[in-house]
Amino acid sequence: MIVPLHQDRRGSRRLPPAVWLVAWVVGVPALLGGLGVWEVERGLASAESYTRRRVELPVSVIQLRLLAATDPYASVRFEGARTAYGAALAAEKAEEALAAVTRDLPLARARAWVPYATPAGAILALLAGLVALAGGGAAGLWARRSRDALLTSFGLVRLVLPVLLGLQIVGLSLAVLAAALFEATGLWFTQRFSAGEAKLLLGALVIAALAAWAAVAAVRGLRGVFALFTPEPIDVRGRALDEAEAPGLWRLVRELAGRGDALAPDAVVIGLTGGFFVTEGAVRLSPDGRTLTGRTLYLPAPYLGVLDGRELSAVIGHEHAHFAGEDTAYSRRFTPIYAGLHRALTALGNTGPGDLLTRPAAYVGHRSLGTFDAAVARWSRAREFEADRRGALVSGAPPAASALLRVGVLGQVVSETLRSAFDAPNVAPDDLVAGVLDAIPAVGFPDPGAHLDERQAHPTDTHPPDRQRIAALRVPLDAALFARAARPLTMGDRAWPAALIADWSGLCRELSNDFLTGAREHQVAERAYLDAVAAAVPVEETVVHENGAPMVWTMGVLALLFAGAGAALLMYPRALGVAHDALAQQILAAAAAAGVAWAGIYAGLVHRRGRTPLLVLTPDVLRSPLLDGAVAWQDVADFQVTHGKRLTLTLALTPDATLPRTKRLFSQAGVSRRRRHISVQSLGARGLKPDAFAALIGRYLAASRARVHLSAAHTGI
């Protein structure tokens, strides 16, 4: 068995997803249905048997009393019994059986109805799963016809799929609960119901209660599926500007919306990170925590001083196009459903005790969602191409194409500048927008053509590569386009955003302060976390000994068995059939003595091994008497703990680490120089279960890495 703290990097063979889908959606209900049919037959047979005995036993009682009166010494043997009774005692036994049958007959008849719920629940789960799969496949095919079809099919999925998944979970829960109850109540009818059977009945009822608890947890988890279809706000770090703060920008935005026959946004947000986007979903701003509703346009500040008026108009016109015609409904209705469905299916796999009951529903849900992927990708590309075309109408195709390339080239400069500021916020400039522009080479951007296959960032959607978008605009990828996209930055470019926003420099400083404040808060939280991880291991050594006690006891018992066999051989040779064969006696006695000696010697070796430390853990290194050198934690790339007959710790070392050697030829430790692995085997770790042992190794490795990060941060400061 493998403790799955760290996956084995060699990989493993996995069954195809379709096999798992069939197994969970069809196989599990089929097995439960078969069990239910078998239980129905058993329940009916039991009820019929009690009904028949209820009719027959009164007659048997009368006959036995007459027999006892006429022949007191008559011997009676009940059907299937091994013991014979006198007639009078047999009559008393029959009366006792009649009383028990009279008492248990109502329960037997009621119990006969319970297993009908098992095949019924299995059929419900099977039909719900198959209908969900078939319906999801049909909806996915329908969604490829048009964007309206995609919206309509997703609307149906939003309404129908949770219901079908709920029926599937309820069906499986009902089947499991009914089967458990049937088997639990069956113990009541066991003959000679004793304290042992009572304990078994109590245990079976506990299992049934656990099944009921799992069913309730699964259904409660299902309620979360419906709740998670509610769209969550998009978290954005930025400032919403009104007309007084950005009169020129709002004038430009409204003018472009009118020229593009689109709806103007309700809010314009300026931020420091990310790319241009619009959304009709809720937007939660930080750091002020305000939530915006309606149509929101987001503009990244570093790009405003790089694009000229026509390029910025093309970008804003592109974003406005998503508020025009059918695209606004697509933006409002599709994204929440698609994202909500993903969240719902993730929640289905984390319902606690009901996980096994919800897993088939999760498989069905993921499969149904997968049928939409092709349609989503197709119409996402189509809507971006259409938005590019409409954006080009307000500024021309060449500026729209150069804007794509210029934004793509600047993305690397923005990310590197902000990353440096995030890593060292205390030495970063107070205006990161100016820092980005200062980082642009004076001669312009290098080779915009190298970014043709990049995709523009978007928080809720995907974009085709820039190469395809420029081709759709019918703009040739020639030297003129590349020269325009790579042109040097002028002072006029840097200054013109001030014509759009009243206090441009103040806004840039506010955005920079928000970003740097967040970076400092992250550093404080990260430092606290690393300090806690580093302090999770003691300064003094932690010694791990091999747990040989179970093996020593096993060998002791084995030695006693061998000794007992030898003693029996000496004391009862005739009974063992070797009294007249001296050679056989000698051979068997020698074997018994050898067994005792071997068990004793092995027990002694294991006991001696247990007195020597198996591992010695310190904050810096791991040592073992089995190895000729210590292993530094910083040289450990990964580790794995497996347990079965033996507990094995495997350490994967980094390429530049020094590998130790084993001290003995036949050792519990092994070193693979080709794979750069060190393994230490044992019978177990004293006082530690395998999970706890793996957690101990993981804490030391994590603490070492935390100290490395803390040291690097201190050096950087």
JOJO-V687276 format. One record per residue. D_FIRST is the distance of its C-alpha to the first C-alpha in Angstrom with 2 decimals. Layout:
D_FIRST
D_FIRST
This chain:
0.00
3.80
6.68
9.16
12.14
13.11
12.48
12.31
16.01
15.94
15.20
13.70
15.74
16.51
18.82
22.29
23.17
25.77
23.33
21.38
24.82
26.09
23.04
23.30
27.09
28.16
25.38
24.45
28.18
28.94
26.46
27.80
31.31
30.88
29.60
32.60
35.08
33.88
34.21
37.66
38.82
37.60
39.18
42.48
42.56
41.99
44.73
47.06
46.55
47.44
50.43
51.71
51.34
53.12
56.07
55.99
55.44
58.81
60.60
58.69
59.62
63.31
63.27
61.64
64.18
67.04
65.62
65.32
68.89
70.31
68.17
66.46
65.02
63.38
59.71
57.31
53.78
51.78
50.03
46.62
47.24
47.48
49.95
53.64
55.63
59.26
60.87
61.30
57.72
56.49
58.50
56.84
53.35
54.36
55.62
52.33
50.45
52.93
52.34
48.53
48.92
51.38
48.99
45.88
47.57
47.51
43.80
43.12
45.20
43.51
40.03
41.00
41.29
37.86
35.78
38.10
36.32
33.01
34.35
36.62
33.79
31.76
34.89
35.54
32.07
32.39
35.92
35.25
32.35
34.45
37.53
35.69
34.37
37.80
39.64
37.51
38.08
41.79
42.08
40.46
42.99
45.80
44.85
45.65
49.28
50.40
49.52
51.17
48.96
45.88
47.08
47.99
44.77
42.74
44.98
44.19
40.45
40.77
42.52
40.85
37.18
36.31
38.15
36.29
32.89
34.08
35.16
31.84
30.00
32.70
32.52
28.80
29.24
32.23
30.56
27.53
29.90
32.41
29.95
28.55
32.13
33.32
30.73
31.27
35.06
34.88
34.17
37.65
39.27
37.66
40.43
41.06
39.20
38.29
36.48
33.23
33.71
34.70
31.42
29.59
31.92
31.28
27.49
28.02
30.38
27.89
25.44
28.42
29.23
25.76
26.20
29.60
28.33
25.78
28.70
30.95
28.46
28.06
31.84
32.34
29.99
32.18
35.18
33.68
33.68
37.44
37.95
36.03
38.42
40.95
41.31
40.38
42.91
42.46
42.26
44.90
46.24
49.95
53.44
55.26
58.86
61.81
65.07
66.74
64.02
63.80
67.01
66.97
63.34
63.89
67.08
65.30
62.42
64.86
67.04
64.16
62.95
66.45
66.81
63.50
64.29
61.16
60.52
60.74
57.81
58.05
56.52
56.21
53.51
53.60
50.45
49.30
46.06
44.98
47.26
49.99
49.03
50.43
48.84
50.10
47.12
47.16
46.94
45.98
47.73
46.71
47.80
50.32
47.89
50.44
49.30
51.40
51.86
53.65
53.96
52.79
53.47
51.45
52.97
51.34
54.01
53.37
54.33
57.59
59.39
58.31
59.25
62.92
64.50
64.10
60.48
59.56
61.53
59.54
56.23
57.45
59.01
55.68
54.02
56.98
56.52
53.36
55.72
58.09
58.42
55.30
52.96
53.41
52.12
49.20
48.35
48.75
46.98
44.33
42.43
41.75
40.51
38.26
36.74
36.60
34.77
32.06
31.74
31.74
28.90
26.81
27.67
26.63
22.96
23.19
24.82
22.55
22.19
23.88
21.33
20.43
24.18
25.09
22.56
24.86
27.76
26.09
25.53
29.16
30.45
28.85
30.17
33.58
33.72
32.79
35.89
38.04
36.75
39.25
42.11
41.28
41.24
44.46
46.45
45.15
46.60
49.75
50.39
49.99
52.42
54.83
54.59
55.32
58.35
59.70
59.14
61.09
63.98
64.82
64.65
64.61
61.89
62.16
61.57
58.61
57.13
57.86
56.34
53.02
53.07
54.34
51.67
48.98
50.36
50.78
47.17
45.95
48.71
47.92
44.18
44.81
47.53
45.61
42.46
44.59
46.22
42.95
41.62
44.91
46.71
49.10
50.74
50.66
54.03
55.11
55.69
52.62
54.43
57.08
54.38
52.93
56.41
57.21
54.19
55.60
57.41
61.19
61.52
59.20
55.73
54.52
53.92
53.15
52.32
49.01
47.80
48.75
45.19
44.12
43.71
45.35
43.11
43.19
41.24
41.14
41.95
41.60
44.44
45.21
45.62
48.98
50.11
49.99
51.64
54.48
54.98
55.27
57.99
59.81
60.17
60.18
57.78
60.69
61.92
63.79
60.68
58.71
61.67
61.96
58.24
58.31
61.64
62.08
61.89
65.34
66.52
67.59
64.04
62.74
65.51
65.81
62.97
65.40
67.60
64.85
63.66
66.20
64.36
62.10
61.65
60.99
58.35
56.62
56.59
55.24
52.39
51.69
51.77
49.31
46.92
47.31
47.01
43.68
42.60
43.69
41.89
38.70
39.21
39.77
36.64
34.58
36.13
35.37
31.71
31.44
33.31
30.95
27.85
29.64
30.69
27.25
26.80
29.43
32.01
31.62
28.85
25.53
24.58
21.09
21.24
18.81
18.17
19.67
21.40
19.18
19.53
23.25
23.81
22.13
24.38
27.29
26.91
26.62
29.74
31.59
30.82
32.15
35.10
35.79
35.81
38.24
40.42
40.58
41.60
44.42
45.59
45.33
45.76
47.99
45.53
42.87
45.40
45.68
48.85
50.98
48.55
48.55
46.43
43.65
43.84
43.60
40.62
38.69
39.73
38.65
35.22
34.87
36.11
33.73
30.80
32.01
32.56
29.20
27.32
29.63
29.35
25.53
25.54
28.12
26.21
23.09
25.47
27.29
24.20
23.35
26.85
26.34
24.43
21.10
21.55
24.62
24.30
27.50
28.34
29.17
27.06
24.11
25.31
23.94
26.13
24.08
25.43
29.13
29.08
27.68
25.55
27.18
25.04
27.27
26.22
22.49
21.90
18.23
15.15
11.38
9.10
5.86
5.33
5.64
9.31
9.95
9.63
10.51
12.62
13.88
17.16
18.95
22.67
25.58
27.97
30.69
28.72
29.61
26.93
27.14
27.13
25.48
28.06
27.46
27.01
24.30
22.20
18.82
19.30
19.56
21.54
21.62
24.98
24.73
21.62
22.55
19.19
18.91
15.94
16.07
14.13
14.67
14.17
13.46
15.76
18.75
19.29
16.22
13.03
10.01
11.18
14.67
14.14
12.88
15.83
18.13
17.55
17.97
21.18
22.68
22.06
23.48
26.35
27.27
27.44
29.44
31.91
32.34
33.24
35.53
37.22
37.78
39.20
41.48
42.66
43.33
45.41
